[in-house]
Amino acid sequence: MRKKLSFLGVVLGIYLLDQITKFIIQKQMVIGESLPIIKNIFHLTYILNPGAAFGMLAYRTEIFVIVSLIAIALVVIFYQKIVLQPFLIQLALALQLGGALGNLTDRLRTSYVVDFLDIRIWPIFNIADMAIVCGVAIFLWQIISTPENK
């Protein structure tokens, strides 16, 4: 039972953190505004992204919605098996699910995603994107570093 609550807690935590930060950005900034936190290194820059990473497939909302729904459905279908996996696999999948739900909510609501984290050397992103990327990285690391997978 504890593992289930932890998994769902991470999913919910990422989802809420993503949606709350996007809400605050939308209420406090205007589109295109950029506030330097650490000048030329880290800014809060409010943009609306109609595509995926690097703006790929812009305005193809239906593709992103379908892919997100499939990913969410797979996690739900295999949930009982996921909670039996090692902690890092659970964490990786929970991060990915929370992030997918966060960006899916934006796409269903407005057809675009709110992005605002700007490290200047990378496209602007959000908490959901960060969770998805970290989740994929942890998942790949766990698969690569597990002895029976070598």
C-alpha positions as MATLAB code, in Angstrom:
seq = 'MRKKLSFLGVVLGIYLLDQITKFIIQKQMVIGESLPIIKNIFHLTYILNPGAAFGMLAYRTEIFVIVSLIAIALVVIFYQKIVLQPFLIQLALALQLGGALGNLTDRLRTSYVVDFLDIRIWPIFNIADMAIVCGVAIFLWQIISTPENK';
ca = [
       0.000    0.000    0.000;
       2.856    2.410    0.845;
       4.422    1.961   -2.588;
       1.119    2.787   -4.271;
       0.712    5.949   -2.229;
       4.294    7.021   -2.970;
       3.832    6.496   -6.707;
       0.551    8.401   -6.775;
       2.022   11.069   -4.479;
       4.856   11.769   -6.932;
       2.412   11.877   -9.861;
       0.102   14.272   -8.026;
       2.997   16.376   -6.702;
       4.504   16.894  -10.163;
       1.104   17.604  -11.679;
       0.187   20.186   -9.039;
       3.617   21.850   -9.048;
       3.435   22.112  -12.841;
      -0.085   23.527  -12.927;
       0.452   25.949  -10.020;
       3.677   27.364  -11.495;
       2.014   27.796  -14.894;
      -0.959   29.523  -13.259;
       1.333   31.937  -11.390;
       3.326   32.735  -14.545;
       0.140   33.395  -16.509;
      -1.240   35.690  -13.795;
       1.992   37.627  -13.151;
       3.552   37.951  -16.613;
       2.562   38.825  -20.145;
       3.395   36.573  -23.082;
       6.958   37.200  -24.206;
       8.007   38.860  -20.957;
      11.355   37.749  -19.556;
      12.554   38.352  -16.006;
      16.229   37.689  -15.301;
      16.779   35.665  -12.146;
      20.505   35.242  -12.888;
      21.226   37.607  -15.784;
      22.096   35.802  -19.040;
      21.980   32.420  -17.271;
      18.472   31.821  -15.912;
      15.346   33.820  -16.746;
      11.628   33.342  -16.331;
      10.325   33.836  -19.865;
       6.621   33.319  -20.530;
       5.828   31.730  -23.883;
       3.054   29.600  -25.316;
       4.369   26.514  -27.091;
       2.077   24.971  -29.724;
       4.527   22.124  -30.402;
       6.870   19.704  -28.710;
      10.496   20.202  -27.713;
      12.258   22.719  -29.965;
       8.831   23.647  -31.403;
       8.596   20.438  -33.419;
       5.195   19.559  -34.865;
       3.742   22.944  -33.965;
      -0.055   23.108  -33.918;
      -0.410   19.312  -34.104;
      -2.232   19.173  -30.789;
      -4.130   16.021  -31.711;
      -0.867   14.050  -32.028;
       0.311   15.154  -28.572;
      -3.067   14.413  -26.998;
      -3.179   10.914  -28.509;
       0.415   10.079  -27.503;
      -0.211   11.395  -23.965;
      -3.434    9.410  -23.619;
      -1.710    6.219  -24.808;
       1.160    6.721  -22.346;
      -1.260    7.428  -19.489;
      -3.391    4.402  -20.417;
      -0.325    2.128  -20.410;
       0.678    3.280  -16.935;
      -2.880    2.758  -15.662;
      -3.130   -0.697  -17.285;
       0.221   -1.813  -15.886;
      -0.062    0.039  -12.582;
      -0.162   -3.144  -10.465;
       3.098   -4.312  -12.068;
       4.723   -0.875  -11.805;
       4.345   -0.714   -8.020;
       6.220   -4.024   -7.754;
       9.240   -2.621   -9.608;
      12.361   -1.187   -7.962;
      12.021    2.308   -6.502;
      13.874    4.074   -9.352;
      11.634    2.519  -12.016;
       8.570    3.613  -10.067;
      10.002    7.100   -9.620;
      10.856    7.367  -13.317;
       7.372    6.343  -14.423;
       5.691    8.578  -11.822;
       7.711   11.593  -13.026;
       6.795   10.839  -16.628;
       3.111   10.365  -15.805;
       2.892   13.554  -13.723;
       4.587   15.518  -16.498;
       2.425   13.993  -19.210;
      -0.718   14.873  -17.255;
       0.496   18.448  -16.732;
       1.188   19.117  -20.400;
      -1.926   17.207  -21.488;
      -4.047   19.470  -19.273;
      -2.600   22.530  -21.037;
      -3.128   21.064  -24.499;
      -6.736   20.078  -23.778;
      -7.474   23.463  -22.230;
      -5.804   25.746  -24.776;
      -4.012   23.685  -27.501;
      -0.610   24.923  -26.327;
       1.721   24.452  -23.369;
       2.862   27.219  -21.031;
       6.679   27.313  -20.891;
       8.699   29.646  -18.674;
      12.009   28.138  -17.478;
      14.698   29.730  -19.626;
      18.332   28.696  -19.162;
      19.347   30.573  -22.309;
      21.235   27.705  -23.964;
      18.163   25.482  -24.341;
      14.578   25.968  -25.483;
      12.245   27.338  -22.818;
      10.511   24.567  -20.841;
       8.312   23.919  -17.792;
       8.082   21.656  -14.729;
       6.228   18.936  -16.665;
       8.936   18.862  -19.331;
      11.614   18.658  -16.653;
       9.812   15.761  -14.937;
       9.415   13.863  -18.212;
      13.089   14.281  -19.159;
      14.285   13.325  -15.659;
      11.928   10.338  -15.649;
      13.225    9.099  -19.000;
      16.839    9.592  -17.872;
      16.270    7.674  -14.620;
      14.442    4.911  -16.478;
      17.231    4.527  -19.043;
      19.911    4.641  -16.334;
      18.116    1.927  -14.370;
      17.799   -0.308  -17.430;
      21.412    0.222  -18.526;
      22.876   -0.234  -15.039;
      20.849   -3.296  -14.034;
      23.157   -6.356  -14.226;
      20.666   -8.648  -15.991;
      20.285   -6.061  -18.780;
      24.014   -5.811  -19.546;
];
